[in-house]
Amino acid sequence: MDLNQFLPDLERLEADGAIVLLKWDGKRKKLKKTVMISKPAMEYLFRRDTDDLENTILEAIADYDEHCNTDLT
């Protein structure tokens, strides 16, 4: 997996005022990764612990776009 593929979308969210957090927790046996996207101005929060980082990032971006009505053009 190449996380660079997600950078344009994550930077778009950042420019829109979102906070993006990707965390790896080596002490856990499963669900070792956490994806969190928040937008305090809208009280929006997406947070999920996962072992499938790529699909969870895609879900998080889609959820943000759906709930925060960002301009996708």
C-alpha positions as CSV (number, residue, x, y, z in Angstrom):
1,M,0.0,0.0,0.0
2,D,1.2,3.5,-0.9
3,L,-0.2,6.1,1.4
4,N,0.9,8.8,-1.1
5,Q,-2.2,8.0,-3.2
6,F,-4.3,9.5,-0.4
7,L,-2.4,12.7,0.0
8,P,-4.3,14.9,-2.5
9,D,-7.6,14.0,-0.8
10,L,-6.3,14.4,2.7
11,E,-4.7,17.7,1.8
12,R,-8.0,18.8,0.3
13,L,-9.7,18.0,3.7
14,E,-6.9,19.9,5.5
15,A,-7.5,22.9,3.3
16,D,-11.2,22.7,4.2
17,G,-10.4,22.9,7.9
18,A,-10.4,19.3,8.8
19,I,-8.0,17.6,11.2
20,V,-6.6,14.3,9.9
21,L,-5.0,11.7,12.2
22,L,-3.6,8.3,11.1
23,K,-2.2,6.3,14.0
24,W,-0.4,2.9,14.3
25,D,-0.6,1.2,17.7
26,G,2.0,-1.6,17.8
27,K,0.9,-2.9,21.2
28,R,-2.5,-4.0,19.9
29,K,-3.0,-7.5,18.6
30,K,-5.7,-6.5,16.1
31,L,-7.3,-3.2,15.0
32,K,-3.8,-1.7,15.2
33,K,-4.5,1.3,13.1
34,T,-6.8,4.3,13.7
35,V,-8.2,6.8,11.2
36,M,-9.7,9.9,12.5
37,I,-11.0,13.0,10.6
38,S,-12.7,15.8,12.5
39,K,-14.0,19.2,11.6
40,P,-14.6,21.1,14.9
41,A,-16.5,24.0,13.2
42,M,-19.2,21.5,12.1
43,E,-18.9,19.1,15.1
44,Y,-18.0,16.3,12.6
45,L,-16.0,13.3,13.7
46,F,-15.1,10.1,11.9
47,R,-13.0,7.6,13.9
48,R,-12.4,3.9,13.3
49,D,-9.9,1.3,14.5
50,T,-9.0,-1.0,11.7
51,D,-6.6,-3.5,10.2
52,D,-7.6,-2.4,6.7
53,L,-6.1,1.1,6.5
54,E,-6.5,1.7,2.8
55,N,-10.3,0.9,2.7
56,T,-10.8,2.8,6.0
57,I,-9.2,5.9,4.6
58,L,-11.4,5.7,1.5
59,E,-14.5,5.3,3.7
60,A,-13.4,8.2,5.9
61,I,-12.9,10.6,3.0
62,A,-16.3,9.5,1.5
63,D,-18.0,10.0,4.8
64,Y,-16.4,13.5,5.2
65,D,-17.5,14.5,1.7
66,E,-21.0,13.3,2.4
67,H,-21.4,15.1,5.7
68,C,-19.4,18.2,5.2
69,N,-20.5,19.0,1.6
70,T,-17.1,19.8,0.3
71,D,-16.7,21.0,-3.2
72,L,-15.4,18.0,-5.1
73,T,-14.5,19.8,-8.3
